[in-house]
Amino acid sequence: MDSVFSNVARAPEDPILGVTVAYNNDPNPVKINLGVGAYRTEEGKPLVLDVVRKAEQLLVNDPSRVKEYIPIVGIADFNKLSAKLILGADSPAIKENRVATIQCLSGTGSLRVGAEFLKKHYHQGVIYIPKPTWGNHPKVFNLAGLSVEYFRYYDPATRGLDFKGLLEDLGAAPSGAIVLLHACAHNPTGVDPTSEQWEQIRQLMRSKSLLPFFDSAYQGFASGSLDTDAQSVRTFVADGGECLIAQSYAKNMGLYGERVGALSIVCKSADVASKVESQVKLVVRPMYSSPPIHGASIVATILKSSDMYNNWTIELKEMADRIKSMRQQLFEAIQARGTPGDWTHIIKQIGMFTFTGLNKEQVEFMTKEFHIYMTSDGRISMAGLSSKTVPHLADAMHAAVTRLG
């Protein structure tokens, strides 16, 4: 019998999630998965932070905790502490009550809620996003009804920032356009502007009334310092102008599957912020009504306690340092093999990912011959590497470069 859905075509696999499926289906013991955007220990295992386990114990053992619905905007403490974490404890915007913060479903949910709000209440319907960017960005903004344009960002020749192209493209953008900026640890390239370049970007954007929408997925996870990784956002907030910030606790607290995030909208006045919050609630209510309790309670518990906060910063730095160490080890292994080309970008780039510069054919060769799984654009997750697997990856890269050029 025919289904009423007979005309539904099979959707293509998500390119990133598809890498993991292929990896899982490979029986070879030397296989490595470098596609996944999640931290792994030296043993290749997922990590739950000690401080997260401790916070969960406190929550579970508290008999006063109930499972009632929370407000549409989420847990008040979580929102207040999230804004403070990204903007800084002494932020004038917070002191003047100019920030509307809403608990959302991790980074993706925060971006989507922000995009829906902008579509309804902002005069410009176009958003400029970096080329390349995370694969989900264009989908999120398109589905919210914004039209997506790209600005130049990565220069394949230098495997660094195309700063001239970036300034030209933003300079040519229509006045008032929204611009998506990665707060730090640009995904997929690992290439970030310097603080001087951020200042030039800020001046250009403010002179053209371009509206910044920051995606902050890696605060503290990139450099190991929460303040350093928030600097780009704070530079824009310090000038008194407006912006949106999507925050995720997936990477920096390892709360991937808890889906914990926040959307903060920094406004010109407390009155505007209050009106903005009232309208964001109207976006959330018919979308998922109110957010979940558990993950945000873990975050609030940790951020509220100075002891737990300090323990978190130590564990966070350990994760960031392990990733930096993998960069160094991979770079040295490639140097030792005399692989043709300049590979310094591996140690210059920052955060979870390295944009290797390998092409699609080289990636396919490494998967087929060496059982190494990564996205076809040559992006590798440094967190998926360990001291034991670095030599195998370096061998594969050497073979791919020398045999396929």
Disulfide bonds with the S-S distance in Angstrom:
none
